[in-house]
């Protein structure tokens, strides 16, 4: 290796790049032209992006968070031995105990995410150095039969992480026993839930683990062909997974006679085209076949008759990422983690009104409160947290009174929400639960494929009623209609989309009924969100007359004389309550209520 | 869509090239449309017709697929594309204000329009792009901008317009509100 022995590692996942990682790398390259630069996937501490790990020539290493153009000189001076250690940016150093920030990672149990952020996702060598492809080697070299693999996964008792929680080994057993000259294994990376990014992080941060999971699953069910169905919105995931496929083929880990055995399997990438319903397995199959992604009636189940009419297993990215660990460490070790009926760990994408958002992997059986407080660090503001939304548009809102609910498929179902794929969006008092329900119904209504009448029209009616309530035009009868529609839509829909679409409405009505009533009876939005129910006024005593609100107002409804605070007014007949003025007002002189 | 000037010129040889690489069978419908959209930013009618004529995909399937998936658009796109993320995290943190703000400087007032009258920019809503911890987020082209307020979105757009020499037809002709503030 040339250079001076300094190694600089920058987190370059999608979120790192969005936060400015390429610019940070460029600047560091100018400052330390001798250093060796490495890129790694997202470590999952999204709230600390951009993250940079710098190892000095003497071997001491330092992990810095929130690195940007402005604070970089401090870090540069420190590494040149010219300045004090910028402690407020430090996450971890090799010669010191970890900072509180680093506990975000140390408190987690990382199985699916074991390599994410630890290696360069485009390097098969680094993956192998961390024990990658040991599981498939073990299976082939020790002569484990497909049944042995299924048995190990059965002992682990891992349930599908895509949302429904069906035991993976049972599903595999169906396909193993199914008749067919060709069988398919599909990796479902169509992570369409707004608020979820677990699969993205895995695919772009550790693509080889997903690939190895696919190899093991294919071996178990006897599949020779595979598809990785990845959302087109994740270009980096598509690129890195494609690179992983090429490298694995070169290493004879993919293709004909894998590792010299008679097991042959190859994978093609199919890019999704932006349809939430394609996360549903039969819709996904239709999409692979080049059709509109509309669900099909089951049975026949895909395990018997799937893509192109052949037996097909569809597994979620996170499920597959756990499989190599299970084979390496044994199903029993996996089953030790978790609760009686939900084994192992679950990855969540923590976001919203939380201090420390990002990727979180914890054992099943942790409580929601533990995740929010011990890892998330609690509320980002001084307002207390009021709810978490789990499972995206198919899930529900869990109120703070139920934050002690265990993370367990059945315990979460009992609240009316679902585990879902792992989106966890946190809300405080500044969120409106009616608006949130409206947001999700608008989403599901748009994404409904239109096949089932109740889903197609029922969700539209729900959205209309919720919009009416948000605009302050709702009646108590509308609330009753929503409650009547919900079970009908669930019962009369073919697939998971319609069957779960009313969940956000039902759970908010159950736990936040007072907010609905405030909208209907008092014409008031307690969260201060619904535009039809708030007005913006200027607090004269706080106004400085700077006129910035006037410049940003999109409808020119704010007038006054420059530097004369008492002259500024908002013309209510024109104001659209967009809130731009509140955002730009420095002295907080605009009230939205 | 009124922007006739943004219509793409389709070269039949290019379409034929995609068909040769991606296949003629019905399962190639989505990848073919993706190739077309990648090249032109939308699906020009001419390209669609060429696919129908030269593959086993019939018009009903092709248009069915094109109108089903959110990724595809049948209208020409502006010279620059802005994607505003409307995932849950972005929504609860005020993604709507980004749209209001961007449309304002672009002078897009008609709700059914998403492209500025001079064809400079198109503002599109997208479902979650998966950067939830940096919400709200928007993309101008490939570049992502994190943790935005409505005003920030406007500032980034004004800056971007300068670097690519586009004129913003909205309020103040796209003059940076900040710079005006400094003058006063």
Interface residues (C-beta under 8 A of the other chain):
Chain A: X14 X15 X17 X18 X19 X46 X47 X49 X191 X192 X193 X194 X195 X196 X197 X200 X232 X233 X234 X270 X271 X273 X274 X275 X276 X287 X288 X289 X290 X291 X292 X293 X349 X350 X351 X352 X353 X357 X358 X389 X392 X423 X425 X427 X431 X436 X439 X440 X443 X449 X546 X547 X548 X551 X552 X554 X556 X562 X576 X578 X579 X580 X583 X584
Chain B: X25 X26 X27 X28 X29 X30 X31 X33 X34 X57 X61 X64 X65 X68 X69 X70 X71 X72 X86 X87 X88 X89 X90 X91 X92 X93 X94 X96 X97 X100 X101 X103 X104 X126 X127 X128 X129 X130 X131 X132 X133 X134 X135 X137 X144 X145 X146 X149 X150 X151 X154 X171 X172 X177 X180 X181 X184
